[in-house]
Amino acid sequence: MGQSNNTDPSIYSEVTLLELHAMLESISDAVYIGNVNGITLANQVALDQLGFTSREELNRNIGTLAEEIKTRDALTGEFIPAERQAFARALGGEWVTQDVLVRHRLRGEDMVVRCAASPVILNGKVIAAIAVNTDVTEQRKAEAALKENEAQQAFLLHLSDLLNPLDNPIKIQEAATRLLGEHLGADSSSYLLDYGGKPIISFNYLPSWNDDATLVID
């Protein structure tokens, strides 16, 4: 059986590049590969995620790209300097996972992205970096909603425990008004009664730290 002796390196380079592109496009998350000068490879998900129409359009200095898409810390909302960007740190040899806020270039919408960036090392030297960005916006919204629901449930339980021993309607109004004000961190909280469309303050509570703290019961 015959065996090919074709050793033209350009053929293998072309096949390898096509395979690499195929592998990138098979990944459901956004993938970016590049160096200090910019992004040299990216899949379609990556382009769509940030609002670019081509890899050439995306290919720019990391700092410039970060400014354009407003890359910010997901917790503080502060802009992340170019040297602290996950991709730049990966080019410096770090393995980084970082949640960031980015702005879609065309829609102007903010999203939360989890960026996992790693250096590409060859013969002991960092020759590039690769970043996989996962859109976790909906996950973060769900987590925030869950925390809010848990806080509401804890407040209602505390309110129930406080009010259960009370049998005087006025004392119940006072206690509920005070607890709600403390829960909301309000400067004051009031209980209003509606007399024919004319609301009357029945109880006004101001926290002890408020210099104008008074207790008003009409």
KESEVO-482967 format. One line per 10 residues: number of its first residue (from 0); for each residue x negated, y, z of N, C-alpha, C. Coordinates in Angstrom, 2 decimals. Layout:
<seses>
NUM) X Y Z X Y Z X Y Z  ...
</seses>
This chain:
<seses>
0) -0.85 -1.20 0.00 0.00 0.00 0.00 -0.88 1.24 0.00  -0.61 2.21 -0.88 -1.47 3.38 -1.00 -1.28 4.33 0.15  -2.26 5.19 0.37 -2.22 6.17 1.47 -2.68 7.51 0.93  -1.98 8.58 1.25 -2.31 9.90 0.74 -3.61 10.39 1.33  -4.45 10.97 0.49 -5.71 11.55 0.94 -5.68 13.07 0.91  -4.45 13.65 0.78 -4.31 15.10 0.68 -4.66 15.75 2.01  -5.70 16.53 2.02 -6.15 17.16 3.26 -6.07 18.69 3.19  -5.28 19.22 2.27 -5.13 20.66 2.14 -4.50 21.22 3.42  -5.23 22.00 4.23 -4.70 22.49 5.52 -3.50 23.39 5.36  -3.33 24.08 4.23 -2.20 25.00 4.05 -0.89 24.24 4.05
10) -0.90 22.98 3.53 0.32 22.17 3.52 0.76 21.85 4.93  -0.22 21.44 5.74 0.10 21.10 7.13 0.54 22.33 7.92  -0.08 23.49 7.63 0.30 24.73 8.33 1.74 25.08 8.00  2.13 24.93 6.72 3.49 25.26 6.30 4.49 24.32 6.95  4.19 23.02 6.96 5.08 22.04 7.58 5.21 22.31 9.07  4.11 22.61 9.73 4.13 22.87 11.17 4.96 24.10 11.48  4.83 25.15 10.68 5.59 26.37 10.90 7.08 26.14 10.71  7.45 25.38 9.68 8.85 25.07 9.45 9.42 24.27 10.62  8.64 23.33 11.11 9.09 22.52 12.25 9.25 23.39 13.49  8.31 24.33 13.68 8.38 25.22 14.84 9.64 26.08 14.78
20) 9.94 26.63 13.60 11.15 27.42 13.43 12.40 26.58 13.71  12.38 25.35 13.23 13.54 24.46 13.44 13.73 24.18 14.93  12.62 23.97 15.64 12.70 23.70 17.08 13.23 24.92 17.83  12.76 26.11 17.44 13.22 27.33 18.10 14.72 27.53 17.90  15.19 27.28 16.68 16.60 27.49 16.38 17.49 26.45 17.05  16.92 25.34 17.49 17.71 24.30 18.16 17.93 24.61 19.64  17.24 25.63 20.15 17.34 26.00 21.57 18.48 27.00 21.75  19.34 26.74 22.73 20.53 27.57 22.92 20.23 28.88 23.65  19.08 28.97 24.31 18.69 30.22 24.97 17.82 31.05 24.03  17.65 32.32 24.37 16.82 33.22 23.57 15.34 32.91 23.83
30) 14.58 32.74 22.75 13.15 32.42 22.87 12.34 33.48 22.13  11.34 34.01 22.83 10.46 35.03 22.26 9.02 34.57 22.41  8.24 34.65 21.34 6.82 34.30 21.37 6.05 35.48 20.79  4.97 35.89 21.46 4.22 37.02 20.94 2.94 37.26 21.69  2.35 38.43 21.44 1.10 38.82 22.08 1.20 40.29 22.48  0.05 40.90 22.76 0.08 42.28 23.26 0.65 43.25 22.23  0.60 42.88 20.96 1.07 43.77 19.91 2.57 43.69 19.68  3.20 42.60 20.12 4.63 42.48 19.93 5.10 41.06 19.80  6.34 40.89 19.35 6.97 39.58 19.20 6.69 39.05 17.79  6.06 37.89 17.72 5.72 37.31 16.42 6.71 36.24 15.98
40) 7.38 35.61 16.95 8.39 34.59 16.64 9.56 34.74 17.60  10.76 34.55 17.09 11.97 34.60 17.92 13.08 33.86 17.20  13.96 33.21 17.98 15.08 32.53 17.34 16.26 33.50 17.16  17.29 33.04 16.47 18.43 33.91 16.19 19.15 34.33 17.46  19.19 33.43 18.44 19.84 33.76 19.72 19.15 34.96 20.37  17.81 35.01 20.25 17.04 36.12 20.82 17.40 37.43 20.14  17.53 37.41 18.82 17.89 38.62 18.08 19.29 39.08 18.47  20.22 38.14 18.52 21.61 38.47 18.86 21.71 39.00 20.29  20.92 38.44 21.18 21.00 38.82 22.60 20.69 40.30 22.81  19.73 40.83 22.06 19.30 42.21 22.25 19.84 43.16 21.19
50) 20.43 42.62 20.12 21.02 43.47 19.10 20.08 43.86 17.97  19.17 42.93 17.60 18.28 43.16 16.48 18.72 42.29 15.30  18.45 42.78 14.10 18.89 42.05 12.91 17.80 41.17 12.31  16.54 41.41 12.69 15.45 40.60 12.15 14.30 40.55 13.14  13.44 39.56 12.96 12.27 39.44 13.82 11.33 40.61 13.58  11.24 41.08 12.34 10.37 42.22 12.03 10.83 43.47 12.78  12.14 43.63 12.90 12.69 44.77 13.62 12.39 44.67 15.12  12.35 43.45 15.61 12.08 43.21 17.03 10.61 43.35 17.36  9.75 43.16 16.37 8.30 43.11 16.59 7.74 44.50 16.88  7.59 44.79 18.17 7.01 46.07 18.59 6.33 45.90 19.93
60) 5.58 46.89 20.33 4.88 46.85 21.61 5.84 46.54 22.75  5.40 45.72 23.70 6.27 45.28 24.80 6.81 46.46 25.59  5.97 47.45 25.85 6.43 48.63 26.60 7.48 49.41 25.84  7.29 49.56 24.53 8.27 50.27 23.70 9.60 49.53 23.67  9.52 48.21 23.52 10.73 47.39 23.50 11.47 47.49 24.83  10.72 47.44 25.94 11.33 47.52 27.27 12.07 48.84 27.47  11.49 49.93 26.97 12.14 51.24 27.09 13.41 51.29 26.24  13.36 50.67 25.07 14.51 50.72 24.17 15.71 49.95 24.71  15.44 48.80 25.34 16.55 48.00 25.87 16.77 48.24 27.37  16.07 49.25 27.91 16.28 49.67 29.31 16.11 48.51 30.29
70) 14.98 47.86 30.24 14.74 46.72 31.14 14.58 47.19 32.57  15.49 46.73 33.46 15.50 47.17 34.85 15.57 45.99 35.80  15.16 46.22 37.03 15.26 45.20 38.06 16.74 44.91 38.32  17.12 43.64 38.33 18.53 43.27 38.48 19.08 43.63 39.85  18.23 43.73 40.86 18.70 44.04 42.21 18.73 45.54 42.48  17.67 46.25 42.08 17.56 47.66 42.42 18.03 48.58 41.29  18.05 48.07 40.06 18.42 48.90 38.92 17.30 49.81 38.45  16.12 49.70 39.07 15.00 50.55 38.70 14.29 50.01 37.46  13.82 50.93 36.61 13.10 50.54 35.39 11.82 49.82 35.77  11.52 48.75 35.04 10.31 47.96 35.30 9.19 48.47 34.39
80) 8.08 48.95 34.96 6.97 49.43 34.14 6.46 48.35 33.20  5.86 48.77 32.09 5.41 47.83 31.06 4.52 46.73 31.62  3.60 47.11 32.52 2.65 46.11 33.04 3.30 45.12 33.99  4.52 45.43 34.49 5.22 44.52 35.40 6.29 43.71 34.68  6.45 43.93 33.38 7.39 43.12 32.61 6.94 41.66 32.62  7.90 40.75 32.66 7.57 39.32 32.73 6.67 38.89 31.57  6.96 39.38 30.37 6.18 39.00 29.20 4.73 39.48 29.33  4.55 40.72 29.79 3.21 41.27 29.97 2.44 40.50 31.03  3.12 40.11 32.10 2.46 39.35 33.16 2.06 37.96 32.66  2.90 37.38 31.80 2.55 36.08 31.21 1.31 36.21 30.33
90) 1.20 37.31 29.61 -0.01 37.54 28.80 -1.24 37.67 29.69  -1.01 38.05 30.95 -2.11 38.14 31.91 -2.40 36.83 32.61  -1.67 35.77 32.23 -1.95 34.44 32.78 -1.00 33.99 33.87  0.07 34.78 34.15 1.03 34.40 35.18 2.20 33.62 34.61  2.77 32.76 35.47 4.05 32.11 35.16 5.10 32.88 35.96  6.07 33.47 35.28 6.99 34.40 35.93 8.44 34.05 35.62  9.29 34.11 36.65 10.73 34.05 36.46 11.31 35.31 37.10  12.06 36.07 36.31 12.49 37.39 36.75 13.89 37.69 36.22  14.80 38.09 37.11 16.13 38.52 36.69 16.09 40.01 36.38  16.53 40.37 35.18 16.47 41.76 34.77 17.78 42.21 34.15
100) 18.01 43.51 34.21 19.13 44.13 33.50 18.60 44.65 32.17  19.26 44.32 31.08 18.89 44.85 29.77 20.13 45.40 29.09  19.93 46.31 28.15 21.04 46.93 27.45 21.04 46.49 25.98  22.18 45.98 25.53 22.30 45.55 24.14 22.10 46.77 23.23  21.22 46.62 22.27 20.81 47.75 21.44 21.95 48.35 20.63  22.89 47.55 20.20 23.99 48.04 19.35 25.25 48.34 20.15  25.61 47.45 21.07 26.86 47.63 21.81 26.73 48.56 23.01  25.51 48.74 23.49 25.30 49.58 24.65 25.75 48.96 25.96  25.99 47.65 25.96 26.46 46.95 27.15 25.27 46.41 27.95  25.38 46.49 29.27 24.35 45.91 30.14 24.64 44.44 30.38
110) 23.58 43.65 30.48 23.72 42.23 30.82 22.59 41.84 31.76  22.82 40.80 32.53 21.79 40.27 33.42 21.15 39.08 32.74  19.83 39.13 32.60 19.09 38.09 31.90 18.05 37.50 32.84  17.98 36.19 32.88 16.93 35.51 33.65 15.80 35.16 32.69  14.67 35.82 32.87 13.53 35.67 31.97 12.49 34.76 32.61  12.19 33.64 31.94 11.13 32.73 32.37 10.00 32.85 31.36  8.89 33.45 31.76 7.78 33.71 30.84 6.54 32.93 31.26  5.83 32.41 30.27 4.64 31.61 30.53 3.54 31.96 29.54  2.29 31.86 29.98 1.18 32.09 29.05 0.98 30.89 28.13  0.53 31.14 26.91 0.13 30.08 25.99 -1.39 30.03 26.02
120) -1.93 28.93 26.50 -3.37 28.83 26.74 -4.00 27.84 25.78  -5.08 28.27 25.14 -5.84 27.43 24.22 -7.32 27.57 24.52  -7.95 26.43 24.77 -9.38 26.43 25.11 -9.70 27.36 26.28  -8.78 27.37 27.25 -9.01 28.14 28.46 -8.70 29.62 28.35  -8.20 30.07 27.20 -7.89 31.48 27.01 -6.41 31.67 26.70  -5.84 32.76 27.20 -4.45 33.10 26.91 -4.40 33.71 25.51  -3.73 33.05 24.59 -3.65 33.54 23.22 -2.29 34.15 22.90  -1.30 33.91 23.75 0.05 34.43 23.51 0.88 34.20 24.76  2.14 34.60 24.68 3.09 34.34 25.77 4.41 33.91 25.16  5.15 33.12 25.91 6.48 32.68 25.48 7.47 32.98 26.59
130) 8.60 33.52 26.22 9.64 33.85 27.20 10.97 33.23 26.76  11.64 32.62 27.72 12.98 32.07 27.47 13.95 32.88 28.32  14.87 33.56 27.66 15.83 34.43 28.34 17.22 33.80 28.35  17.77 33.65 29.54 19.11 33.09 29.70 20.06 34.16 30.19  21.15 34.36 29.49 22.15 35.35 29.88 22.93 34.79 31.08  22.74 35.42 32.25 23.41 34.96 33.48 24.42 36.00 33.96  24.88 36.85 33.06 25.81 37.92 33.43 27.08 37.38 34.08  27.71 36.42 33.44 28.95 35.86 33.97 28.71 35.13 35.28  27.57 34.46 35.39 27.23 33.76 36.63 27.09 34.76 37.78  26.41 35.89 37.52 26.24 36.90 38.56 27.57 37.53 38.95
140) 28.46 37.74 37.97 29.79 38.29 38.27 30.58 37.32 39.14  30.47 36.02 38.81 31.19 35.01 39.59 30.65 34.95 41.02  29.33 35.06 41.17 28.73 35.04 42.51 29.17 36.25 43.32  29.23 37.42 42.66 29.65 38.64 43.35 31.11 38.54 43.77  31.95 37.97 42.89 33.37 37.81 43.21 33.56 36.85 44.37  32.76 35.79 44.39 32.83 34.81 45.48 32.44 35.44 46.81  31.36 36.24 46.80 30.93 36.91 48.03 31.99 37.88 48.52  32.60 38.59 47.57 33.65 39.54 47.95 34.85 38.81 48.55  35.21 37.67 47.97 36.32 36.89 48.49 36.00 36.34 49.88  34.75 35.89 50.07 34.35 35.38 51.38 34.40 36.48 52.43
150) 33.97 37.70 52.04 34.01 38.82 52.97 35.45 39.18 53.33  36.34 39.14 52.35 37.75 39.43 52.61 38.36 38.39 53.54  38.04 37.12 53.30 38.57 36.05 54.15 38.06 36.19 55.58  36.78 36.55 55.73 36.21 36.72 57.07 36.89 37.89 57.79  37.17 38.96 57.04 37.85 40.11 57.64 39.26 39.74 58.09  39.99 39.03 57.23 41.36 38.64 57.57 41.40 37.71 58.78  40.41 36.82 58.87 40.34 35.91 60.02 40.07 36.69 61.30  39.12 37.64 61.20 38.80 38.47 62.36 40.01 39.30 62.77  40.72 39.84 61.78 41.92 40.64 62.05 42.99 39.80 62.74  43.16 38.58 62.25 44.16 37.69 62.85 43.80 37.37 64.29
160) 42.53 37.08 64.56 42.08 36.76 65.92 42.31 37.93 66.87  42.12 39.16 66.33 42.26 40.34 67.17 43.72 40.67 67.47  44.58 40.44 66.46 45.97 40.86 66.61 46.85 39.82 67.30  46.46 38.56 67.23 47.30 37.49 67.79 47.68 37.69 69.26  46.74 38.13 70.12 47.12 38.28 71.54 48.03 39.48 71.80  48.18 40.39 70.84 48.94 41.62 71.06 50.41 41.42 70.74  51.26 42.01 71.58 52.69 41.91 71.33 53.35 43.28 71.24  52.56 44.33 71.45 53.07 45.70 71.36 52.83 46.21 69.94  53.89 46.57 69.19 53.73 47.04 67.80 52.75 48.20 67.65  52.78 49.13 68.61 51.89 50.29 68.53 50.44 49.85 68.69
170) 50.18 48.95 69.65 48.83 48.45 69.85 48.35 47.68 68.62  49.26 46.96 67.96 48.90 46.22 66.74 48.50 47.21 65.64  49.26 48.30 65.49 48.94 49.33 64.50 47.57 49.93 64.78  47.34 50.26 66.04 46.07 50.88 66.42 44.90 49.96 66.13  45.02 48.70 66.55 43.93 47.75 66.38 43.65 47.48 64.90  44.70 47.31 64.11 44.53 47.03 62.68 43.89 48.22 61.97  44.32 49.44 62.34 43.76 50.65 61.72 42.28 50.79 62.06  41.94 50.56 63.33 40.55 50.67 63.76 39.67 49.65 63.05  40.13 48.40 63.01 39.33 47.33 62.41 39.12 47.55 60.91  40.16 48.02 60.24 40.04 48.29 58.81 39.04 49.41 58.56
180) 39.10 50.45 59.38 38.15 51.55 59.22 36.71 51.09 59.42  36.49 50.24 60.43 35.14 49.72 60.67 34.69 48.82 59.52  35.61 48.01 59.02 35.28 47.09 57.92 34.87 47.84 56.66  35.55 48.95 56.38 35.27 49.73 55.18 34.15 50.75 55.39  33.73 50.92 56.63 32.70 51.92 56.92 33.21 53.34 56.67  34.50 53.55 56.91 35.12 54.84 56.61 34.85 55.86 57.70  34.87 57.14 57.32 34.71 58.21 58.30 35.92 58.28 59.23  37.07 57.88 58.72 38.28 57.84 59.53 39.27 56.91 58.86  40.22 56.44 59.63 41.29 55.62 59.08 42.58 55.97 59.79  43.68 55.93 59.03 44.97 56.38 59.58 46.07 55.39 59.26
190) 47.04 55.35 60.15 48.25 54.55 59.92 49.37 55.55 59.66  50.02 55.42 58.50 51.05 56.37 58.11 52.44 55.73 58.16  53.39 56.50 58.61 54.79 56.10 58.57 55.52 56.98 57.56  56.42 56.38 56.81 57.14 57.11 55.77 58.55 57.43 56.27  58.81 58.72 56.50 60.13 59.16 56.93 60.80 59.88 55.76  61.58 59.14 54.98 62.30 59.72 53.86 61.39 60.36 52.83  60.28 59.71 52.53 59.34 60.23 51.54 58.33 61.20 52.10  58.38 61.46 53.40 57.44 62.36 54.03 56.54 61.54 54.97  55.29 61.26 54.54 54.41 60.44 55.38 53.96 61.18 56.63  54.00 60.50 57.75 53.58 61.07 59.03 52.47 60.20 59.59
200) 51.38 60.85 60.02 50.29 60.10 60.64 50.73 59.62 62.01  50.78 58.30 62.15 51.16 57.73 63.44 49.93 57.47 64.29  48.82 57.14 63.62 47.60 56.83 64.36 46.40 57.17 63.49  45.47 57.93 64.03 44.26 58.30 63.30 43.04 57.87 64.11  42.19 57.05 63.49 41.02 56.53 64.21 39.74 57.03 63.56  38.82 57.58 64.35 37.50 57.98 63.89 36.46 57.21 64.70  35.46 56.64 64.05 34.44 55.85 64.77 33.70 56.71 65.79  33.10 56.07 66.77 32.42 56.78 67.85 31.22 57.58 67.34  30.62 57.13 66.19 29.46 57.86 65.69 29.86 59.17 65.00  31.16 59.33 64.72 31.63 60.55 64.08 31.74 61.64 65.13
210) 31.06 62.78 64.88 31.04 63.87 65.88 32.42 64.43 66.15  33.32 64.25 65.19 34.68 64.78 65.36 35.65 63.72 65.87  35.10 62.65 66.47 35.93 61.51 66.87 37.06 61.94 67.80  38.27 61.65 67.38 39.44 61.92 68.21 40.43 60.81 68.02  41.33 60.70 68.91 42.39 59.71 68.81 43.71 60.46 68.76  44.41 60.28 67.67 45.67 61.01 67.50 46.81 60.03 67.38  47.76 60.12 68.25 48.97 59.32 68.16 50.15 60.26 68.23  50.91 60.30 67.12 52.07 61.19 67.08 53.27 60.54 67.74
</seses>
